[in-house]
Amino acid sequence: MKRSKLLLFFICLSFCQISFGQTKKELEQQRKEIQEEVKDIRKLLSETRSKEKNVLNQLSDINLQINAQIKLIKAFKAETNALNKEIYSNEKELKSLKNEHKKLKDDYAKMIYKSYKSKSQQSRIMFLLSSSNFHQAYQRIQYMKQYTAFRKAQGEQIILKTDVLKTLNDTLEIRKKEKEILAQESKKEQDKIEEEKKSQEEIRGKIKEQEKKYIAEIKKKQRAERKIDKQIEKIIRDAIAKANKKAGKKTSKKTSEFSLSPEAKLLASKFVENKGKLPWPVEKKGILTRRYGKQNHPTLSGIIIESNGVHIRTEKGSNARAIFDGIVLQIQSVSGKNAVYIQHGNYITIYNNMETVTVTKGDKVSVKQSIGKIYTDKISNKTTLKFQIWKNTTRLNPADWIYKM
């Protein structure tokens, strides 16, 4: 009975350790991914910081880095909290185990002492010979066997408890060291944030001096972006009308959906099946510098900007790549750069701000195929892909479709 209880205790202990381990493993993986993200951001920003003259862009970059570092510190904190819970649980379990271990050893010592006092062969023989009948003698033999087995079981329990204590002690020391390392790393990131905040305040002061000028610039850029978005929508509507006419379907100005062949329907359904799992549209590592939809301007308070896609900063010389199999619907010239439209059934992905293009209209492309080189700004040295996803004439949020965007 006692052995079964002990076995149950070990199973429960192992289960607790596995549960903690799984949580800690997930948090550790998350923290490592964020560390990698922060590393990429620092690398990309260091390549452009010395050449950036626009104070709004400078502040935007600093904000981007600070936000990434804050995210990393939160990950450190979450992992530290998980470690604290595990350390507390281990310490509590260790205390309980030590008490049980001491009791076992004390009981075992008393049993050995009693056994020693009646250890002689003569005492055992006399114990048997003093039996009043054969049945009592048999019971006494069984008792001596059980007593010997019990002593052996007690000894095994002590060995097992000793091993568990040692393992738990070792684990406790490892977790405490891990906690110290996390605290040191978190402190480093916090120090870096304080340095960045000093630069942040200096640049904010410069912006405040010419705030009206910068607001006018932003509004001008937004008007230019809206003009381009209208061109994009027109290109898609014209493509829908052309496709439907070819399919023999009546079209009107209100028509806003592609007439799809069975093959195109299959391609669209596969595109949908991969929602949230599609690859990033850049070959090398990129960082998201602008999200989809209405949002506060990253540097000027009270200014709302609207984005029909996302902006992805990447390394100089990087290529854009198709996020799924499809057909090149259109190559558009946009302010001296290029935009590539790839059709996936009734879904369209748009890769804007391309310096050179390596595909032509009508080409079949496969997932992750390079479609051209992304433009690098000659003044700021920034390489940014402007990426959009549409379903017919409806804009979609790329973050819902791209893996971990």
Secondary structure, 3 states (H helix, E strand, C coil): CHHHHHHHHHHHHHHHHHHHHHHHHHHHHHHHHHHHHHHHHHHHHHHHHCCCCCHHHHHHHHHHHHHHHHHHHHHHHHHHHHHHHHHHHHHHHHHHHHHHHHHHHHHHHHHHHHHHHCCCHHHHHHHHHCCCCHHHHHHHHHHHHHHHHHHHHHHHHHHHHHHHHHHHHHHHHHHHHHHHHHHHHHHHHHHHHHHHHHHHHHHHHHHHHCHHHHHHHHHHHHHHHHHHHHHHHHHHHHHHHHHHHHCCCCCCCCCCCCCCCHHHHHHHHHHHHCCCCECCCECCCEEEEECCEEEECCCCCCCEEEECCEEEEECCCCEEECCCCEEEEEEEEECCEEEEEEEECCEEEEEEEEEEECCCCCCEECCCCEEEEECECCCCCCEEEEEEEEECCEEECHHHCECCC
